[in-house]
Amino acid sequence: MSTLIVWLGLGLVLSVVFVARMHIVLAAVIVVRILVPGVVQNEIMPGLHPSTYLFLCFILVQLAFAPSIFGRVIRSAGVWPQAIIGGIAAVMMTDVGNPGSAGLLDTAMFVVGIVWAPYYVFVFMRYSIRSIPGAGKAFLVTFALLALMEAVLSQIQVATGKPIVWESDFSRIWLTGTVSELGAAIGTFGHGIQVGVFFAAVMPLLALIKSMLLRFALAAVLLVTVPLAYGRMGLILTVVGFIFLVIIGGRKVLRSILFAAVVLVALVVSIQGVAGEKLLRKFEDDNGSAALRVAAFDWFWEHTAAFLTGGYPGQRDLKGVGTLGSSLENGYFMMALMFGILAVVAFFIFMMCLLLGQIDIKDRESWPGVAATALIVVAINGYSSIGGNSIDIHLFWFVLAMASYRSTRTPWTTEQPHRIPSSRLPVPDRSPVIPAGQVLAS
């Protein structure tokens, strides 16, 4: 509890210091969500992920010190989207009365941390990208540096055979008390699949980097590192993201092809090593992984009637009670097990509608964010993801906001609505923003 109190204090201080530069706090939310794995959050502080607590502090400070801006952001999200997400959250909360429910507090924490907060992070990120000069670039740099850090850490983990970060927690959760069993890169996530998913999400965003040399250099680092995670899905999605990067990354076709060829050669060379051999063997023999997924799929469809309109009334740890040899291995399936199929279908449709709404065919700079988000949608279907409190659902909203990125975006007005009266805050703001109506029209 003391850790939580200290963290809330730090969150409030950070949010007050940067109340006029919301993108800095939002970038910190992204960093914390990536660096602190979901599997250890309850070991650090109770209830919510540290990034969610930080975002709640941010919301409180924005509401108290910049109510006019807070109102503009909320209005920019639109009435119906917020009503829909609120309705979905309310329906999910009805699971409290279900025999298989985790209880009022745990259910509320899950809904806030997985459904409500990530959506509003997207809302505030999108508004800041559209209204604050340099916000989009700040987020882009944040993603690029995080990906580079994860790549370096992954290389060190494989070279040393140790997790390096969160070592005691990962050893207790995944490695049966030892560190010698670490055979793949797990980054700060604790699982190789999430390393690949994160690289896949960042790969298309690299198209927003103006320097072609830097763009492809970072892409090469991610591509030669992803095989170390020994995840087939992560490798495939990262390669797909790279193909998109090549297609959209620049108008100089010949130079793009040459850079792409060099990067692909580096990938081929990396696959020739021990890591590549282990990964290729997984394609040839998955040790029954496909069979477990088929069994999970069959169980889900055979029992849909039991949790069509509400969560499954029985024991939901299917692997723990011996019903299945694994979890349902699908984030949406696991969420449906908790809250009912109809609620999750509504949530999925809501996500897809917002994704399609961010597409601007005429503006190529919207494509990287949309492509990265689409890859996350695929990834959520490939393993436990949402049910395992992984990064996927948060990444969906983080990168979806990047569809609003424009390298030439400038404020459409010279007014200074971010200025806060000196009687309320001693530090004035000089960051101009655009009116909410123009944000919606953009």
C-alpha positions in Angstrom: 0.0 0.0 0.0 2.9 2.4 0.7 4.2 1.8 -2.8 0.8 2.8 -4.2 0.6 6.0 -2.1 4.1 7.0 -3.2 3.2 6.3 -6.8 0.0 8.3 -6.7 2.0 11.2 -5.2 4.5 11.0 -8.0 1.7 10.7 -10.6 0.0 13.8 -9.2 3.2 15.8 -9.2 4.1 14.8 -12.7 0.6 15.6 -13.9 0.6 19.1 -12.3 4.1 20.0 -13.6 3.0 19.0 -17.1 -0.6 20.0 -16.9 -0.2 22.2 -20.0 1.7 19.6 -21.9 -0.5 16.6 -21.5 1.4 14.6 -24.2 4.4 14.3 -21.8 2.3 12.6 -19.1 0.6 10.4 -21.7 4.0 9.3 -23.1 4.9 8.4 -19.5 1.7 6.3 -19.4 2.9 4.4 -22.5 6.4 3.9 -21.1 5.1 2.6 -17.7 2.7 0.2 -19.4 5.5 -1.3 -21.6 8.1 -1.5 -18.9 5.9 -2.9 -16.1 4.6 -6.3 -17.1 0.9 -7.1 -16.4 1.8 -10.4 -14.7 3.6 -8.6 -11.9 1.4 -5.6 -11.4 -0.3 -7.0 -8.3 3.1 -7.7 -6.8 3.9 -3.9 -7.0 0.6 -2.3 -6.0 -3.0 -3.6 -5.6 -5.8 -3.4 -8.1 -4.7 -1.6 -11.2 -1.6 -1.4 -13.4 0.7 1.5 -12.4 0.1 3.1 -15.8 -3.6 3.2 -15.1 -3.1 4.8 -11.7 -0.9 7.4 -13.4 -3.6 8.0 -16.0 -6.2 8.5 -13.3 -3.9 11.0 -11.6 -3.6 12.8 -15.0 -7.4 12.9 -15.4 -7.9 14.3 -11.9 -5.3 17.1 -12.4 -6.6 18.0 -15.9 -10.1 18.2 -14.5 -9.0 20.4 -11.5 -6.5 22.7 -13.3 -7.6 22.8 -16.9 -11.4 22.1 -16.9 -11.9 24.0 -20.2 -9.4 21.8 -22.0 -10.7 18.7 -20.3 -14.2 19.6 -21.6 -12.8 20.0 -25.1 -11.2 16.7 -25.0 -14.3 14.9 -23.8 -16.4 16.7 -26.4 -13.9 15.7 -29.1 -14.6 12.0 -28.4 -18.3 12.4 -29.3 -21.4 11.6 -27.3 -22.2 8.2 -28.9 -18.8 6.6 -28.7 -18.6 7.4 -25.0 -22.2 6.3 -24.4 -21.4 3.0 -26.1 -18.2 2.3 -24.2 -20.0 3.3 -21.0 -22.8 0.9 -21.8 -20.4 -1.9 -22.5 -18.6 -1.4 -19.3 -21.9 -1.3 -17.4 -23.0 -4.6 -18.9 -19.7 -6.2 -18.0 -20.1 -5.1 -14.4 -23.3 -7.1 -14.2 -21.0 -10.2 -14.1 -20.7 -9.4 -10.4 -23.8 -11.4 -9.7 -22.5 -14.4 -11.6 -21.5 -17.5 -9.6 -18.1 -17.6 -11.5 -17.4 -13.9 -11.0 -14.2 -12.7 -9.4 -16.2 -10.3 -7.2 -17.2 -6.6 -7.3 -13.7 -5.1 -6.7 -11.8 -7.3 -9.1 -14.4 -7.0 -11.8 -14.4 -3.2 -11.5 -10.7 -3.1 -11.6 -10.6 -5.2 -14.8 -13.2 -3.1 -16.5 -11.5 0.1 -15.6 -8.0 -1.1 -16.5 -8.9 -3.0 -19.8 -12.0 -1.2 -21.1 -12.4 2.3 -19.8 -9.0 3.7 -19.2 -7.2 2.5 -22.4 -10.1 4.1 -24.5 -9.7 7.4 -22.8 -5.9 7.3 -23.1 -6.6 7.1 -26.9 -9.0 10.1 -26.7 -6.5 12.3 -24.9 -3.6 11.1 -27.1 -5.6 11.8 -30.3 -6.6 15.3 -29.0 -3.0 16.1 -28.1 -1.6 15.0 -31.4 -4.2 17.1 -33.2 -3.8 20.2 -31.1 -0.3 20.4 -29.5 2.7 21.0 -31.7 5.2 18.2 -31.4 3.0 15.8 -29.5 2.8 13.3 -32.3 6.6 13.4 -32.7 7.0 12.9 -29.0 4.8 9.7 -29.1 6.7 8.5 -32.2 10.1 8.9 -30.5 8.6 7.1 -27.4 7.6 4.1 -29.4 10.9 4.0 -31.3 13.1 4.2 -28.2 11.0 1.6 -26.3 11.3 -0.8 -29.3 15.0 -0.2 -29.5 15.4 -0.8 -25.7 13.3 -4.0 -25.9 15.5 -5.2 -28.7 18.7 -4.6 -26.8 17.3 -6.2 -23.7 16.2 -9.2 -25.7 19.7 -9.7 -27.2 21.2 -9.5 -23.7 18.7 -11.9 -22.3 19.5 -14.6 -24.9 23.2 -14.0 -24.5 23.2 -14.3 -20.7 20.2 -16.7 -20.2 18.8 -14.3 -17.6 15.7 -12.1 -17.6 17.8 -9.1 -16.4 14.7 -7.1 -15.4 11.9 -8.4 -13.1 14.2 -11.4 -12.6 12.7 -12.7 -9.3 9.1 -12.2 -10.5 9.7 -13.9 -13.8 11.6 -16.7 -12.2 8.8 -17.4 -9.8 6.0 -17.1 -12.4 7.4 -18.7 -15.5 10.8 -20.3 -14.7 9.8 -22.5 -11.7 12.2 -20.7 -9.4 15.3 -20.6 -11.6 16.8 -18.4 -14.2 18.7 -21.0 -16.1 15.5 -22.1 -18.0 15.2 -18.8 -19.9 15.5 -20.0 -23.4 14.0 -17.0 -25.3 13.8 -13.3 -25.3 11.0 -12.1 -23.1 11.8 -8.3 -22.9 10.1 -6.5 -20.1 6.9 -8.4 -20.8 7.7 -11.8 -19.4 6.7 -13.6 -22.6 8.3 -13.9 -26.1 4.9 -13.6 -27.8 4.5 -10.1 -26.5 8.0 -9.1 -27.6 7.0 -10.0 -31.2 3.6 -8.3 -30.9 5.2 -5.0 -29.7 7.8 -5.1 -32.5 5.0 -5.7 -35.0 3.0 -2.8 -33.7 6.0 -0.4 -33.9 7.2 -1.5 -37.3 4.6 0.3 -39.4 5.0 3.4 -37.2 8.6 3.7 -38.4 7.2 4.9 -41.7 6.6 8.2 -40.0 10.3 8.7 -39.5 11.6 11.1 -42.2 15.1 9.7 -42.4 15.1 6.5 -44.5 18.4 5.4 -43.1 17.2 5.6 -39.5 13.9 4.1 -40.4 15.4 1.0 -42.0 18.1 0.7 -39.4 15.5 0.5 -36.6 13.5 -2.0 -38.7 16.6 -4.1 -39.1 17.2 -4.2 -35.4 13.6 -5.3 -34.7 13.7 -8.0 -37.5 16.9 -9.6 -36.4 15.8 -9.6 -32.8 12.2 -11.0 -33.2 13.4 -14.6 -33.9 15.0 -14.6 -30.5 11.5 -14.6 -28.9 10.8 -17.9 -30.6 7.2 -16.8 -31.5 5.8 -17.8 -34.8 3.0 -15.2 -34.7 5.3 -12.4 -33.6 7.7 -13.1 -36.4 4.9 -13.3 -39.0 3.3 -10.1 -37.9 6.6 -8.2 -37.7 7.4 -9.3 -41.2 4.0 -8.2 -42.4 4.6 -4.8 -40.6 7.9 -4.5 -42.4 6.3 -5.2 -45.8 3.9 -2.3 -45.1 6.9 -0.2 -44.0 8.5 -0.8 -47.4 5.4 0.0 -49.3 4.4 3.2 -47.5 7.7 4.3 -46.1 9.0 6.5 -48.9 8.4 7.7 -52.4 12.0 6.8 -53.5 11.2 3.3 -54.6 14.6 2.2 -55.6 16.2 3.3 -52.4 13.4 1.7 -50.4 13.9 -1.6 -52.2 17.7 -1.5 -51.7 17.3 -0.8 -47.9 14.6 -3.5 -47.7 16.9 -6.0 -49.4 19.7 -5.3 -46.9 17.3 -5.7 -43.9 15.9 -8.9 -45.3 19.4 -10.3 -45.8 20.1 -9.5 -42.2 16.9 -11.3 -41.1 17.9 -14.4 -43.2 21.4 -14.4 -41.6 19.9 -14.2 -38.1 17.6 -17.1 -38.8 20.6 -19.2 -39.7 21.7 -19.2 -36.1 20.6 -21.3 -33.1 17.6 -19.0 -32.5 16.5 -19.4 -36.1 16.8 -23.2 -35.9 14.6 -23.4 -32.8 12.0 -21.1 -34.4 12.0 -23.1 -37.6 11.5 -26.3 -35.7 8.4 -24.8 -34.1 7.0 -24.3 -37.5 7.7 -28.0 -38.3 6.7 -29.3 -34.8 4.7 -27.1 -32.4 4.7 -29.7 -29.6 0.9 -30.0 -29.8 0.3 -26.2 -29.6 -2.1 -26.3 -32.6 -4.0 -29.3 -31.2 -4.5 -27.4 -27.9 -5.9 -24.4 -29.7 -8.3 -26.6 -31.7 -9.5 -28.2 -28.4 -9.9 -24.8 -26.9 -11.9 -23.6 -30.0 -14.1 -26.6 -29.9 -14.8 -26.2 -26.1 -15.7 -22.6 -26.7 -18.3 -23.2 -29.4 -19.8 -26.2 -27.6 -20.5 -24.1 -24.5 -21.5 -20.7 -26.0 -25.0 -21.0 -24.7 -23.6 -21.0 -21.1 -22.1 -17.5 -21.5 -23.9 -15.9 -24.4 -25.4 -13.0 -22.4 -23.2 -13.2 -19.2 -20.0 -14.7 -18.0 -19.4 -18.4 -17.7 -21.1 -19.5 -14.4 -18.5 -22.2 -13.7 -14.8 -22.3 -13.0 -13.0 -20.1 -15.5 -9.5 -21.3 -15.1 -10.0 -24.1 -17.6 -6.4 -25.2 -17.5 -6.2 -25.1 -13.7 -9.2 -27.4 -13.2 -8.1 -29.8 -16.0 -10.9 -29.0 -18.4 -8.4 -28.0 -21.1 -4.7 -28.5 -21.6 -4.2 -24.7 -22.0 -6.2 -21.5 -21.8 -8.6 -20.6 -24.6 -5.6 -19.1 -26.3 -7.7 -16.2 -27.7 -8.0 -12.9 -26.0 -11.6 -12.3 -27.1 -12.6 -15.8 -26.1 -11.2 -15.4 -22.7 -12.9 -12.0 -22.3 -16.2 -13.6 -23.4 -15.7 -16.3 -20.8 -15.7 -13.5 -18.2 -18.4 -11.1 -19.5 -20.4 -12.9 -22.1 -20.2 -13.2 -25.8 -22.6 -10.4 -26.7 -20.7 -7.9 -24.6 -17.4 -8.8 -26.1 -18.9 -8.8 -29.7 -20.2 -5.3 -29.0 -16.7 -4.2 -27.7 -15.0 -5.7 -30.8 -17.4 -3.9 -33.1 -16.8 -0.7 -31.2 -13.1 -1.1 -31.7 -13.4 -1.9 -35.4 -15.7 1.1 -36.0 -13.2 3.5 -34.4 -10.4 1.8 -36.4 -12.2 2.3 -39.7 -13.1 5.9 -38.7 -9.4 6.8 -38.4 -8.6 5.8 -42.0 -7.9 8.7 -44.3 -7.2 7.3 -47.7 -6.0 10.6 -49.1 -3.4 11.1 -46.3 -0.7 8.5 -46.2 0.4 9.5 -42.8 -2.7 8.0 -41.3 -1.9 4.6 -42.7 0.9 3.5 -40.4 -1.2 3.9 -37.3 -4.1 2.1 -38.9 -1.9 -0.8 -40.1 -0.2 -1.1 -36.7 -3.7 -1.3 -35.1 -4.9 -3.9 -37.5 -1.9 -6.1 -36.6 -2.8 -5.8 -32.9 -6.3 -7.0 -33.7 -4.9 -10.1 -35.3 -2.5 -10.6 -32.4 -5.3 -10.6 -29.8 -6.8 -13.6 -31.5 -3.6 -15.6 -31.3 -3.0 -16.1 -27.6 -4.4 -15.3 -24.2 -3.6 -11.6 -24.5 -6.6 -9.7 -22.9 -7.2 -12.6 -20.5 -3.6 -12.6 -19.5 -3.4 -8.8 -18.9 -0.9 -8.4 -21.7 -0.1 -5.2 -23.6 -2.3 -5.9 -26.6 -5.5 -4.1 -25.7 -3.5 -1.1 -24.5 -1.3 -1.1 -27.6 -4.5 -1.1 -29.8 -5.5 2.2 -28.4 -2.0 3.7 -28.2 -1.2 3.0 -31.9 -4.7 3.9 -33.1 -4.1 7.4 -31.8 -1.1 7.6 -34.1 -3.4 7.5 -37.1 -4.0 11.2 -36.3 -0.3 11.9 -36.7 0.6 14.5 -39.4 4.2 15.7 -39.8 2.9 19.0 -41.1 0.1 19.5 -38.6 0.1 23.0 -37.1 -2.5 24.6 -34.7 -5.3 26.2 -36.6 -5.6 29.1 -34.2 -3.3 31.4 -32.3 -5.3 31.6 -29.2 -3.9 30.1 -26.0 -6.6 28.0 -24.3 -4.1 26.0 -22.5 -3.1 29.1 -20.4 -4.1 28.5 -16.7 -4.7 31.5 -14.4 -1.7 32.2 -12.2 -4.0 32.1 -9.2 -4.5 28.4 -9.8 -1.1 27.4 -11.2 2.1 29.4 -11.1 3.4 28.1 -14.5 1.5 29.5 -17.5 1.2 27.5 -20.7 2.0 28.7 -24.2 0.8 25.7 -26.2 -2.0 26.7 -28.6 -4.8 24.2 -29.4 -7.6 24.0 -31.9 -11.2 24.3 -31.0 -13.0 21.0 -30.3 -15.3 21.5 -33.3 -12.4 21.7 -35.6 -10.8 18.6 -34.0 -14.0 16.7 -34.8 -14.0 18.0 -38.3 -10.4 17.1 -39.1 
